[in-house]
Amino acid sequence: MVLNKLLGGSLVETVGKVIDSVHTSEEEKLAAKTKLKELENEINSKQMDINLADAKSTATGIGGIMQRAWRPLIGMSCALAILWEYVLKQFIMFILAAFSIEHAPLPQLDMAVLMPLVMALLGMAGIRSFDKLKKTNSG
């Protein structure tokens, strides 16, 4: 989809305007615009081939793991950070205080940095759920 975004929409319109200003006859303009549309369709086809190959990949090792698991890894990292900050750390601090145990300060995570990432992940999950509910395919 990256190539589609780079060469889609406004860039194609801009190139179409340049074609209109460079070529004088309607026949030349139509031929150039047709060629531009063919190139755009070819790029879209190649991007679909890349996406399909990526989805079918059975890569192993760290590359394969990262290819298939980066989103779940980010989600789990966020979940573990929230679990530590709001559950485990509070429980440990309670136990230490209850038994009057002296301790060094427990690690503190910067939730101001983490929470926007968590909200973005939840937002994307909500949008994807809505897509599935409406039986659309936005990516």
C-alpha positions as CSV (number, residue, x, y, z in Angstrom):
1,M,0.0,0.0,0.0
2,V,3.0,2.3,0.4
3,L,3.5,2.5,-3.3
4,N,-0.2,3.1,-3.8
5,K,0.0,6.0,-1.4
6,L,3.1,7.5,-3.0
7,L,1.7,7.2,-6.5
8,G,-2.0,7.3,-5.8
9,G,-4.5,10.2,-5.6
10,S,-2.9,13.6,-5.7
11,L,0.3,12.6,-7.4
12,V,-1.6,11.0,-10.3
13,E,-3.8,14.1,-10.6
14,T,-0.7,16.4,-10.5
15,V,1.0,14.3,-13.3
16,G,-2.3,14.5,-15.2
17,K,-2.3,18.3,-15.0
18,V,1.4,18.3,-16.2
19,I,0.3,16.1,-19.1
20,D,-2.5,18.5,-20.0
21,S,-0.1,21.4,-20.0
22,V,2.7,19.6,-22.0
23,H,0.7,17.9,-24.7
24,T,-1.3,19.9,-27.1
25,S,-3.6,17.5,-28.9
26,E,-6.4,15.6,-27.2
27,E,-5.0,12.3,-28.7
28,E,-1.6,12.9,-27.0
29,K,-3.2,13.8,-23.7
30,L,-5.4,10.7,-23.8
31,A,-2.5,8.4,-24.7
32,A,-0.3,9.8,-21.9
33,K,-3.1,9.6,-19.3
34,T,-3.8,6.0,-20.4
35,K,-0.2,5.1,-20.0
36,L,-0.1,6.7,-16.5
37,K,-3.2,4.7,-15.5
38,E,-1.6,1.5,-16.7
39,L,1.5,2.2,-14.6
40,E,-0.7,2.9,-11.6
41,N,-2.5,-0.4,-12.1
42,E,0.8,-2.2,-12.5
43,I,2.1,-0.7,-9.2
44,N,-1.1,-1.7,-7.4
45,S,-0.8,-5.3,-8.8
46,K,2.8,-5.5,-7.7
47,Q,1.9,-4.3,-4.2
48,M,-0.9,-6.9,-4.0
49,D,1.7,-9.6,-5.0
50,I,4.0,-8.3,-2.2
51,N,1.2,-8.4,0.3
52,L,0.2,-11.9,-0.7
53,A,3.8,-13.2,-0.5
54,D,4.1,-11.6,2.9
55,A,0.9,-13.2,4.1
56,K,2.0,-16.6,2.9
57,S,5.5,-16.4,4.2
58,T,6.8,-19.3,6.4
59,A,10.0,-17.5,7.3
60,T,11.7,-18.9,10.3
61,G,14.2,-17.5,12.8
62,I,14.1,-14.0,14.2
63,G,13.0,-12.5,10.9
64,G,10.0,-14.8,10.6
65,I,9.0,-14.2,14.2
66,M,9.3,-10.5,13.8
67,Q,7.3,-10.6,10.6
68,R,4.4,-12.3,12.1
69,A,4.5,-11.2,15.7
70,W,5.5,-7.6,15.9
71,R,1.9,-6.3,16.6
72,P,1.2,-8.9,19.3
73,L,4.6,-8.2,20.8
74,I,3.8,-4.5,21.0
75,G,0.4,-5.3,22.5
76,M,1.9,-7.7,25.1
77,S,4.6,-5.2,26.0
78,C,2.0,-2.5,26.7
79,A,-0.1,-5.0,28.6
80,L,2.9,-6.1,30.8
81,A,3.8,-2.4,31.4
82,I,0.3,-1.6,32.6
83,L,0.2,-4.8,34.7
84,W,3.4,-3.8,36.4
85,E,2.6,-0.2,36.9
86,Y,-1.0,-0.5,38.2
87,V,-1.2,-4.0,39.7
88,L,2.1,-5.8,40.5
89,K,4.0,-2.8,41.7
90,Q,1.1,-1.7,43.9
91,F,0.7,-5.1,45.4
92,I,4.4,-5.4,46.1
93,M,4.5,-2.0,47.7
94,F,1.5,-3.0,49.9
95,I,3.2,-6.2,51.1
96,L,6.5,-4.4,51.8
97,A,4.7,-1.7,53.7
98,A,2.6,-4.2,55.6
99,F,5.7,-6.0,56.9
100,S,7.7,-2.8,57.3
101,I,10.4,-4.0,54.9
102,E,12.9,-1.4,53.8
103,H,13.5,-1.4,50.1
104,A,14.9,0.6,47.2
105,P,12.4,2.4,45.0
106,L,10.7,0.1,42.6
107,P,11.1,0.8,38.9
108,Q,8.6,3.3,37.6
109,L,7.5,3.4,33.9
110,D,6.7,6.6,32.1
111,M,3.0,6.1,31.5
112,A,2.7,9.4,29.7
113,V,4.8,7.9,26.9
114,L,3.1,4.5,27.0
115,M,-0.6,5.5,27.2
116,P,-0.8,7.2,23.7
117,L,0.6,3.9,22.2
118,V,-1.9,1.9,24.1
119,M,-4.8,4.2,23.0
120,A,-3.6,4.0,19.4
121,L,-3.5,0.2,19.5
122,L,-6.9,0.0,21.1
123,G,-8.2,2.5,18.5
124,M,-6.9,0.4,15.6
125,A,-8.3,-2.7,17.1
126,G,-11.7,-1.0,17.4
127,I,-11.6,0.1,13.8
128,R,-10.6,-3.4,12.6
129,S,-13.5,-4.9,14.7
130,F,-15.9,-2.4,13.1
131,D,-14.5,-3.3,9.6
132,K,-15.1,-7.0,10.3
133,L,-18.6,-6.3,11.7
134,K,-19.5,-4.3,8.5
135,K,-17.7,-6.9,6.4
136,T,-15.4,-4.3,4.8
137,N,-11.8,-4.7,4.1
138,S,-9.7,-1.6,4.7
139,G,-6.4,-3.3,5.0
